Amino acid sequence: MNSSLSPLPATGPLGRLAERLSGDPGFMANVLAAYQAQERLSSSDLADRLGLAPEGLVQLALCKRPQPGGTEFAAQVRQIAAFVGLAPATLAQLIRQVDAMEAAKHPGQSTPAAATHSEPAPTVGQARLGWLAAARDRDETDEQPDQDAPDHEAGKADEG
C-alpha cells in the first residue's frame, strides 16, 4: 500500500495490526480507511483533520466499530471518543458519512458495516436516522428547456 495513501501510520506492531484491520468492517480501521479514500487524505492529513497524534489514530483504528442504528450507537461513540480524545460529534459524523457513501455506492444492498450487525439492510424509500442526503449540482448547460413549461415572462407580468 502506498504510504502516502495508507489509512494509518503502520509503525510498530499496533500500527501494522491496525492496517490489517482496515479490511474488517467490524473495526474503526475500516471506517478510517473508507473516510480517507472518500476525502483523499494522507494518513497525516487524516490525523490532523481529527486533531489526533498518529498514535491516537492507531488507537482509534483498533477500536470496535459502533453499531450503526443500534440503540447503543451514541454511547459507543462517546466511549470511543473519550478514549482517544476526540469530540463525539466529529466521530459520529465521520461514521455516518462513511455509511452514507457506502450505501450510495450499493443502493438496496447491505453495506459491509451493516453486514456485521443483525439489522436488516434499508431499502429505497425507507428513512433511517443518521443517513445523509445529497444532491447533484448541474450546470445550466446540462438542463434542457422544457417545451411544455409555462413562459416565465407571463409570471412577471402578473407581478407588476
N, C-alpha and C positions, 0 to 999 in steps of 0.2 A: 504494500500500500504506500502511496506517495506520502512522505512525512508532512508535506505542507497541507495535504488534504486529509490526513489522518484525523479521525474524530477525537483522539485522545493522545496525550503525550505518553508514548509507550516506553517509559523509563522505569526500570525496576520490575520486580515480579508483579506488583499490583497493577502497574500500567499495562503490562502485557496481558494480564488476566482481563482487565477492563476492555482492551482492544478485542480480545477473543469473544467477549460477551456482547460486542456490538451487533452480532448476528442473532442474538437471543432476544425476542420481543418481551420477555419477562423481566428484563433489566433496563435500567435507565441508560446504559451504554448504547442500547439500540435506539432509544429516543434521541439521545445526543447526536448519534451518527446521522440519523434522518434529518434532524434540525440543521446540522452543519451542512449537509448536502443541499437542503432547501434554500438556505441562506448563503451558500457558497462561502463558508468561513473556514479559515485555517484553525488549527487547534488553539493557537494563542489568541486569535480573534474571538473564538467561542468563549474562552476563559475570560477575556476582557469584557465581552458583552454581558456575561453573567456576573462579573465582578468577583471571580474566583481565581485563586492561585492554581497553577497546574495540578498541584496535589489535591486541591478541593474538587477540581474537575474529575479526577480519578475517583475520589471518594463518592461523588455523585453518581458516576457511571457504575459503580459497584452496588448501588442500592437497587432493591427490587422495585419494579415499576408500580406506581399506584394503579389500582384497578379502575379503568375508565368507567364512569357512570355508576360505579358502586357507591353504596351509602358511606363507605369509609374513605372515599377519594380525598375529601378535604382534610381529614385527619392525617392520612398518609402523606399528603403533600406537605402539611405543616411539620410533621415529624422529620421528613427528609430535608426540608428547607432549613430547619433549625440545626440539624446535624452538620450540614455543610456551610451554613452561614449565608443563606440565600433568601430573598424575600419570597414568601409563599405564593404571592400573586404572580411573580415572574416565572416560577417553576410551573404553576398551573397553566399559565398562558403558553409556555413552551410545549407542554404535553398536549394541550388542546390543539395547538397549531399543527403539530405533527399528526395527530389523529385526524384532523380535518383534511389535511393534504393527502394522507394515505387513503382516506375514504373517497376523496375526489378522484384519485387515480383508479380506484377499483369500485365504482358505484354498484351497489346491490350485493357486494361480496363482503365477507368478513375480513377486516384488516388483520395483519399479523398480531397486533396488540390485543384485539378483541378475541382472537382465536385462543389466547391463553386464558381467557375468562369464560364463565358459563353463560353470560348474557347473549341473547340472540343478536345476529347482525341486523342493523337497521335497514329498512327498505326505503326506496324512494318515496317521498311524501310523508314519512314519519318524522316528527320533530324529536330532537334529542338535545337535552341541555348540554352545553359545552361545545357544540359544533359552531363553526364559523361559516358565515355565508359570504360568498364572493361574487362579484360581477365582473364581466369582461368589458374593458374600455374599448370603444370603437372610434375610429376616426370618422369624420363626417363623410369622407370619400368612400368608406365601406358601406354606407347606408344608401339604399336605392330609394328614390322618391316613390311614394305610394300613389298610383294614378287615381285611386278611388278616394283618397283623403280629401277632406274639405279644404278649400283655399284658405290660407291663413289671413289673407287680406280682408276677407269677409268679417272675421272676428275683430279686426282692428277698426273697421267702420262702425261696428256696434258699440265700441268703447267710447267713441268721441262724440 
